[in-house]
Amino acid sequence: MKIKQQMAALVAATALAAAAPEQLAAQQHMSPEMMLSLARLGESAASPDGKQIVYSVGFPSIKDNKIRTEFFTITSSGSARRQITEGLKGIHAPRWIQQGRRISYLSSESGSSQLWTMAPDGSDRRQVTDVEGGITDYLYSPDETKLAYIREIKFGQSTADRYPDLPQATGRIITDLMYKHWDEWVETIPHIFVAELGSGLVKAGKDILEGEPYEAPTKPFGGAEELSWSPDGKTLAYSSRKKTGLEYALSTNTDIYLYDLATGQTRNVTEGNGGYDTQPRFSPDGRSLSWISMERDGYEADLKRLFTLDLKTGAKSWLTEGFECDVEQTVWAADSKSIYFLSTKEAETQLWQLTLRGKKLRQITSGTHDYTSIALAGGKLLAGRQTMVQPKDLYLVDPKTGAAQQLTQENAATLAQLTTPTVEKRWIQTTDGGRMLVWVLLPPNFDKTKKYPALLYCQGGPQSTVSQFFSYRWNLRLMAEQGYIVIAPNRHGVPSFGKAWNEQISGDYSGQNIQDYLTAVDEVSKEPYVDKARLGCVGASYGGYSTFYLAGVHQKRFSAFVAHAGIFNLEHQYMSTEEMWFANWDMGGAPWDKGNAVAQRTFANSPHHLVGQWDTPILVIHGERDYRILADQGMAAFNAAKLRGIPAELLIYPDETHWVVKPQNALLWQRTFFGWLDKWLKK
């Protein structure tokens, strides 16, 4: 197998395939073509002794309209980096097995996605499973004699089941809610299977939810992180929301279950808690089970708390009581005395440690960055890290000191061509007397004696922190590289600033957070280098709602708007979205509930009621496979603008969802986005 040893060569080859040489040669700023050609570091795992790391890297090709994934290994010292795959189809989920002697992974090279293994150098590839329809994720038992895997099974009755004589009929007969979800029609659901590993291919395992019409793990994002083997391999923990139809659509009540392999019995260990219970983890000594818990049913943005269960006594303990930041991605220490996790505080995601004895909480790392993943690597922690101006790389962190050693530099050659924008942290007082953190990005080679156009970035979620994220669509660095000052407020309604700040937005979409946006742009616009006559406003999802709403109340502050996948008509959104728990909690209730003051205020302040006040050019973007916020929301906004005589443009994708993922569609997005802004803000 021919192996390319230098990432610079890989990046250059991908970039040259994506854009003409004159676009990339001697480049002084990042273009959309360059940004979309950056290598994307994916999953990673450390060998049991912590001395070797395996990780995946995605290489986008705009020319081929796809992203090719390859596996690499590197030592814990950051040396001996080696590419171990070349052109294998659909590979992901690399993990070490057999005490570091082999690497397991998923691949579709045999057709459907199946489990394979290879030697650490990429040789001696062997297929492990041949499960009908393929598998989506997996987890070996501690002694590696058993395999838990996730497979989609048929859900509900199809039209062909009802009418076998109409095999080509395309209509779907719907009888209950949750018939669509995010980006799919719900015709299959995931189930967990357990199989014994022997000398032959695994063709089928035991469905541990056999006969149950429930998702396990829960869609749309659940995978093997929702499974955990007990150290003795006798019990499998998993999370599931055991509801269907209307009940499922109204509830977030997800529980943790323990499945006994010997008896086939299942026990709910979080019964009585109303909200999400997820990510079960057995302690290495087998005495405890940890999980992440939300308290309230129907509130998907509730505080994520860390709990443990004493498996002998049944006693439960809330370990992070009083800590008003979310707990993410928990990992037990090898001695079972503490738990490591990620948490975002004041818009920076760091590594933390919770010592069980005394419930002592300690922040391990600090700095203006986001850690994105965490795993044990010998006596260190293997973690992904990124910033607004630097895509994800791998670091090895000393859990005692927080010192971080960078292991990978996947885009060093590309980024070395550029001058990095400046990221400033500002604290601005809101109209209700609060303190709001606002990130301000200044263009490369910033000259304070000049005037620059500026963009207000409106965050989605709505309960989603504007942290040190690096997006391949809403890329704040790319905006700054095009000569824009970027204003990114952590307005009311985002986590990491306390429970009250996060919860303020529910039932108040048009209130305080909208004032926060205006405050942020007004305060930053006081700087002499901000051109107040050239301000733009952009956002997606809830940020798209914000953009539509601000278009009717901005009082001529802005000269251009861009709204992607935004809510335009709140009443229509309530009756056309799928996760009704979200609509009920955040909107306050149903539009027909005339006695509900919160709900009536929400719907009275729907952006579509403000179209009469629209007076500014607007670009609308939407995907027709977006089942969270249907595409007719964007079409209606565009139509309304055109009917009012307002300059407007619509970018509609028949094959994209709430996100835009295909490389050529992504580049079209960026060209249309900046083409619109440049047209109205760079006159």
Rosetta blueprint (number, residue, H / E / L):
1 M L
2 K L
3 I L
4 K L
5 Q L
6 Q L
7 M H
8 A H
9 A H
10 L H
11 V H
12 A H
13 A H
14 T H
15 A H
16 L H
17 A H
18 A H
19 A L
20 A L
21 P H
22 E H
23 Q H
24 L H
25 A L
26 A L
27 Q L
28 Q L
29 H L
30 M L
31 S L
32 P H
33 E H
34 M H
35 M H
36 L H
37 S L
38 L L
39 A L
40 R E
41 L E
42 G E
43 E E
44 S E
45 A E
46 A E
47 S L
48 P L
49 D L
50 G L
51 K L
52 Q E
53 I E
54 V E
55 Y E
56 S E
57 V E
58 G E
59 F E
60 P E
61 S E
62 I L
63 K L
64 D L
65 N L
66 K E
67 I E
68 R E
69 T E
70 E E
71 F E
72 F E
73 T E
74 I E
75 T E
76 S L
77 S L
78 G L
79 S L
80 A L
81 R L
82 R E
83 Q E
84 I L
85 T L
86 E L
87 G L
88 L L
89 K L
90 G L
91 I L
92 H E
93 A E
94 P E
95 R E
96 W E
97 I E
98 Q H
99 Q H
100 G H
101 R L
102 R E
103 I E
104 S E
105 Y E
106 L E
107 S E
108 S L
109 E L
110 S L
111 G L
112 S L
113 S L
114 Q E
115 L E
116 W E
117 T E
118 M E
119 A L
120 P L
121 D L
122 G L
123 S L
124 D L
125 R L
126 R E
127 Q E
128 V L
129 T E
130 D L
131 V L
132 E L
133 G L
134 G L
135 I L
136 T L
137 D E
138 Y E
139 L E
140 Y E
141 S L
142 P L
143 D L
144 E L
145 T L
146 K E
147 L E
148 A E
149 Y E
150 I E
151 R E
152 E E
153 I E
154 K E
155 F L
156 G L
157 Q L
158 S L
159 T H
160 A H
161 D H
162 R H
163 Y L
164 P L
165 D L
166 L L
167 P L
168 Q L
169 A L
170 T L
171 G L
172 R L
173 I L
174 I L
175 T L
176 D L
177 L L
178 M L
179 Y L
180 K E
181 H E
182 W L
183 D L
184 E E
185 W E
186 V L
187 E L
188 T E
189 I E
190 P E
191 H E
192 I E
193 F E
194 V E
195 A E
196 E E
197 L L
198 G L
199 S L
200 G L
201 L L
202 V E
203 K L
204 A L
205 G L
206 K E
207 D E
208 I L
209 L L
210 E L
211 G L
212 E L
213 P L
214 Y L
215 E E
216 A L
217 P L
218 T L
219 K L
220 P L
221 F L
222 G L
223 G L
224 A H
225 E H
226 E H
227 L E
228 S E
229 W E
230 S L
231 P L
232 D L
233 G L
234 K L
235 T E
236 L E
237 A E
238 Y E
239 S E
240 S E
241 R E
242 K L
243 K L
244 T L
245 G H
246 L H
247 E H
248 Y H
249 A H
250 L H
251 S L
252 T L
253 N L
254 T E
255 D E
256 I E
257 Y E
258 L E
259 Y E
260 D E
261 L L
262 A L
263 T L
264 G L
265 Q L
266 T E
267 R E
268 N E
269 V L
270 T L
271 E L
272 G L
273 N L
274 G L
275 G L
276 Y E
277 D E
278 T E
279 Q E
280 P E
281 R E
282 F E
283 S L
284 P L
285 D L
286 G L
287 R L
288 S E
289 L E
290 S E
291 W E
292 I E
293 S E
294 M L
295 E L
296 R L
297 D L
298 G L
299 Y L
300 E L
301 A L
302 D L
303 L L
304 K L
305 R E
306 L E
307 F E
308 T E
309 L E
310 D E
311 L L
312 K L
313 T L
314 G L
315 A L
316 K E
317 S E
318 W E
319 L L
320 T L
321 E L
322 G L
323 F L
324 E L
325 C L
326 D L
327 V L
328 E E
329 Q E
330 T E
331 V E
332 W E
333 A L
334 A L
335 D L
336 S L
337 K L
338 S E
339 I E
340 Y E
341 F E
342 L E
343 S E
344 T E
345 K E
346 E L
347 A L
348 E E
349 T E
350 Q E
351 L E
352 W E
353 Q E
354 L E
355 T E
356 L L
357 R H
358 G H
359 K H
360 K E
361 L E
362 R E
363 Q E
364 I L
365 T L
366 S L
367 G L
368 T L
369 H L
370 D E
371 Y E
372 T L
373 S L
374 I L
375 A E
376 L E
377 A E
378 G L
379 G L
380 K E
381 L E
382 L E
383 A E
384 G E
385 R E
386 Q E
387 T L
388 M L
389 V L
390 Q L
391 P L
392 K L
393 D E
394 L E
395 Y E
396 L E
397 V E
398 D L
399 P L
400 K L
401 T L
402 G L
403 A L
404 A E
405 Q E
406 Q E
407 L L
408 T L
409 Q L
410 E L
411 N L
412 A H
413 A H
414 T H
415 L H
416 A L
417 Q L
418 L L
419 T L
420 T L
421 P L
422 T E
423 V E
424 E E
425 K E
426 R E
427 W E
428 I E
429 Q E
430 T L
431 T L
432 D L
433 G L
434 G L
435 R E
436 M E
437 L E
438 V E
439 W E
440 V E
441 L E
442 L E
443 P L
444 P L
445 N L
446 F L
447 D L
448 K L
449 T L
450 K L
451 K L
452 Y E
453 P E
454 A E
455 L E
456 L E
457 Y E
458 C E
459 Q L
460 G L
461 G L
462 P L
463 Q L
464 S L
465 T L
466 V L
467 S L
468 Q L
469 F L
470 F L
471 S L
472 Y L
473 R L
474 W L
475 N L
476 L H
477 R H
478 L H
479 M H
480 A H
481 E H
482 Q L
483 G L
484 Y L
485 I E
486 V E
487 I E
488 A E
489 P E
490 N L
491 R L
492 H L
493 G L
494 V L
495 P L
496 S L
497 F L
498 G L
499 K H
500 A H
501 W H
502 N H
503 E H
504 Q L
505 I L
506 S L
507 G L
508 D L
509 Y L
510 S L
511 G L
512 Q H
513 N H
514 I H
515 Q H
516 D H
517 Y H
518 L H
519 T H
520 A H
521 V H
522 D H
523 E H
524 V H
525 S L
526 K L
527 E L
528 P L
529 Y L
530 V E
531 D E
532 K E
533 A E
534 R E
535 L E
536 G E
537 C E
538 V E
539 G E
540 A E
541 S L
542 Y H
543 G H
544 G H
545 Y H
546 S H
547 T H
548 F H
549 Y H
550 L H
551 A H
552 G H
553 V H
554 H L
555 Q L
556 K L
557 R L
558 F L
559 S L
560 A E
561 F E
562 V E
563 A E
564 H E
565 A L
566 G L
567 I L
568 F L
569 N L
570 L H
571 E H
572 H H
573 Q H
574 Y H
575 M H
576 S H
577 T L
578 E L
579 E L
580 M H
581 W H
582 F H
583 A H
584 N H
585 W H
586 D H
587 M H
588 G L
589 G L
590 A L
591 P L
592 W L
593 D L
594 K L
595 G L
596 N L
597 A H
598 V H
599 A H
600 Q H
601 R H
602 T H
603 F H
604 A H
605 N L
606 S L
607 P H
608 H H
609 H H
610 L H
611 V H
612 G H
613 Q H
614 W L
615 D L
616 T L
617 P L
618 I E
619 L E
620 V E
621 I E
622 H E
623 G E
624 E L
625 R L
626 D L
627 Y L
628 R L
629 I L
630 L L
631 A H
632 D H
633 Q H
634 G H
635 M H
636 A H
637 A H
638 F H
639 N H
640 A H
641 A H
642 K H
643 L H
644 R L
645 G L
646 I L
647 P L
648 A E
649 E E
650 L E
651 L E
652 I E
653 Y E
654 P L
655 D L
656 E L
657 T L
658 H L
659 W L
660 V L
661 V L
662 K L
663 P H
664 Q H
665 N H
666 A H
667 L H
668 L H
669 W H
670 Q H
671 R H
672 T H
673 F H
674 F H
675 G H
676 W H
677 L H
678 D H
679 K H
680 W H
681 L H
682 K L
683 K L
